[in-house]
Amino acid sequence: MEVVNQSKKTILATDLKLCNSVLDKFLGLLRKSNPRSLMFKTRLGMHTLLMKENIDILVLDKSNKVVKIGESIEPNQFFFWNPKYGLVLELPEGTIKQTKTEIGDVLVIS
């Protein structure tokens, strides 16, 4: 799948994978077979336990508007948000800065 920031006309990811299985959700980017851009449907928060690199995190509302940003989240950290939002993107570090993505931007996922 592809993720485009409609507000800024920039591409955030071209290899996005929706993590449906328990194993994908638990391992995320630790699973070598997963691409570097992942989408989760969760309200529980994210972690970077056992990871070796920083990541960017975007939390979206039901209309795919960015409501929270986690930029350069370091390994062995936890990231939480208001549980009323349940769509989360894990992206390579630097994606948010490079695409100038901000709270309020609308993303298109196709």
C-alpha positions as CSV (number, residue, x, y, z in Angstrom):
1,M,0.0,0.0,0.0
2,E,1.0,3.6,-0.4
3,V,0.6,6.5,2.0
4,V,0.4,10.1,0.6
5,N,0.2,13.2,2.7
6,Q,-2.7,14.9,0.8
7,S,-2.2,18.2,2.7
8,K,1.5,18.5,1.7
9,K,1.5,16.4,-1.6
10,T,4.3,14.2,-0.3
11,I,4.7,10.4,-0.3
12,L,5.3,8.9,3.2
13,A,5.5,5.2,2.1
14,T,5.2,3.0,-0.9
15,D,5.5,-0.4,0.9
16,L,3.0,0.0,3.8
17,K,1.8,-3.3,5.3
18,L,-1.3,-3.7,7.4
19,C,-0.4,-5.8,10.4
20,N,-3.4,-8.2,11.1
21,S,-1.8,-11.2,12.6
22,V,-0.9,-11.5,16.3
23,L,2.7,-12.2,15.3
24,D,2.9,-9.1,13.0
25,K,1.4,-6.9,15.7
26,F,3.7,-8.3,18.4
27,L,6.9,-8.2,16.4
28,G,6.2,-5.3,14.0
29,L,9.5,-4.1,12.6
30,L,11.5,-6.8,14.4
31,R,10.1,-9.3,12.0
32,K,12.6,-9.3,9.1
33,S,9.9,-10.3,6.5
34,N,8.0,-7.1,7.2
35,P,8.6,-3.9,5.2
36,R,9.9,-0.8,7.0
37,S,6.4,0.9,7.0
38,L,3.6,-0.7,9.0
39,M,0.0,0.1,9.9
40,F,-1.6,-1.1,13.1
41,K,-5.2,-0.9,14.3
42,T,-4.6,-0.6,18.1
43,R,-5.6,1.6,21.0
44,L,-3.1,0.2,23.4
45,G,0.1,2.1,22.5
46,M,3.3,1.1,20.8
47,H,6.7,0.0,22.0
48,T,10.2,-0.1,20.5
49,L,11.5,-2.8,22.8
50,L,14.4,-4.8,21.4
51,M,14.6,-2.5,18.3
52,K,18.0,-1.3,17.2
53,E,16.9,1.9,15.4
54,N,14.7,4.9,15.9
55,I,11.3,5.1,14.2
56,D,8.6,7.7,13.5
57,I,5.0,7.1,14.6
58,L,1.8,8.8,13.3
59,V,-1.6,8.3,15.0
60,L,-4.6,8.9,12.8
61,D,-8.3,9.6,13.4
62,K,-11.2,7.9,11.5
63,S,-10.7,10.3,8.6
64,N,-6.9,9.6,8.4
65,K,-6.1,13.0,9.9
66,V,-2.9,13.1,11.9
67,V,-3.7,13.6,15.6
68,K,-0.4,12.7,17.2
69,I,3.2,12.5,16.1
70,G,6.1,10.6,17.6
71,E,9.3,11.6,15.9
72,S,12.6,9.6,16.2
73,I,11.3,7.3,19.0
74,E,14.3,5.6,20.4
75,P,14.7,1.9,21.1
76,N,13.2,0.5,24.3
77,Q,10.6,3.3,24.7
78,F,6.8,3.3,24.9
79,F,4.5,5.7,23.0
80,F,0.9,6.3,24.1
81,W,-2.0,8.4,22.8
82,N,-5.7,9.0,23.5
83,P,-7.3,5.6,23.1
84,K,-10.2,7.0,21.1
85,Y,-7.7,6.9,18.1
86,G,-6.9,3.4,16.8
87,L,-4.9,3.7,13.5
88,V,-1.2,3.9,13.8
89,L,1.7,4.1,11.2
90,E,5.2,3.0,12.0
91,L,7.6,4.6,9.6
92,P,11.4,4.8,9.1
93,E,13.1,7.5,11.1
94,G,13.1,10.9,9.3
95,T,9.9,10.3,7.3
96,I,8.0,12.9,9.3
97,K,10.7,15.5,9.0
98,Q,11.4,14.8,5.3
99,T,7.7,15.0,4.3
100,K,7.0,17.9,6.7
101,T,4.0,16.0,8.1
102,E,2.2,17.9,10.9
103,I,-0.8,17.4,13.2
104,G,-3.9,18.1,11.1
105,D,-2.5,16.8,7.8
106,V,-4.8,14.3,6.0
107,L,-3.3,11.1,4.7
108,V,-4.5,8.9,1.8
109,I,-3.8,5.2,2.2
110,S,-4.3,3.2,-1.0
